[in-house]
């Protein structure tokens, strides 16, 4: 896999930010004991229509007063120095300031109320605007001061952390947007066009990472198929040396890069990951359930919207059906409530694991959010999704959901990447034709068809779409 570009870009982009952040944190420790949790910086976006927690640390027993806009509340730092207050929900309006007084004073300015989304996963979520399609033009037109991005720096940890280093919230401008998550930025831009409110993006992502380190313990416990992992985690060393932890260690990314964000209010999460789990097959579906359920548990939001990207075609080494196994696991994850999937088989690059068209990825995720989270009339928001098959003689009729406006071939050519099998379970290339909102599949050599597969190869770029141009997801009707 081609990770070299990401590694170089990541080093170049984040080293100066890390140095600046370290200097700021050092100065804070030298001059004052009072400090705020990682998400609280100038220019932040707070979730509208939800109670707003603010928390941090100070000298134990210190009296704390916190003012947000025109509201003031107070508390006292606990024996361990931690304190937390809550403010009533607010609606978007003029920028606010946040003032915290304890052993010293912290003042944050230019705070907006709007919609906040967590952007997580591996390199395709971390991939920046600067490295994506039409970068020069997109950066030049990047003046969207009400779209803001907070990057969580790469921080694995053996035990749950209270804080984590960040870049601080940054307003979208030609000077900053090049370093934003491209998928996140284009998702936000589409949301803002429709909602007209500030959009905050929390970029907690890391190239090359597997799904497991992002999952909290609660997630593993909630999924029966992963109980053995949960039992193992119960014995996981609680005081492991930090030097023994890397980004693939159990719980490492949840502990270091997600736990410090809780309970900062978020509307939902978008997720782009799976390349590093290629070969997991349907077990990846179980891990997705653990991730989604685990995050919903720690945020105390059982209906937290979770929208994810189905991986793009790529020429991996190894079995060419491993990637379709991940695709099918991702498709099955749609059975989890309040989820959605952006299919990308038509906008990938089989020679590059990092397709540069992130504009359409962000747009397709936004369609799910707009339709299902914000109840906006956006027309089609998903491509055709396999529903069932019906054997009709020596043909098989395939039924789909999300055929909005009908099924078409996006290039005007005969439908491709359909295969069919009989009782011998040997799949052969098939002829497929559109019949209304269904597809009829047939092969002369299969007289007693039993199953259909579609796009069941890692390089498959099928041409079946709905009238809106959104592609059909790969699938298999069998469980062989």
Secondary structure, DSSP 8 states (H G I E B T S, - for coil): ---HHHHHHHHHHHHHHHHHHHHHHHHHHHH-S-EE-TT--TT-EEETTS-EEEEEE-STT-EEEEEETTEEEEEE--TTSEEEEEE----S-S-EEEEEESSSEEEEEEEEEEEEEEEEESHHHH-BGGGSTTHHHHHHT--EEEEEEEEB-----SS--S---B---EEESTTTGGGSBHHHHHHHHHHHHHH-SEEEEEEEE-TT--SGGGS-HHHHHH-GGGHHHHHHHHTS-TT--GGG--TTSTTHHIIIIIGGGTTS--SEEEEE--GGGTT-TTHHHHHHHHHHHHHHHHTT-TT-EEEEE-------SS-TTHHHHHHHHHHHGGGSTTEEEE--TTS--TT-SS-S--HHHHHHHHHHIIIIIS----S--S--EEEEEEEETTEEEEEEE--TT-EEETTSS---SEEEE-TT---EE-EEEEETTEEEEE-TT-SS--EEEES-STT----EEETT--B---EES---
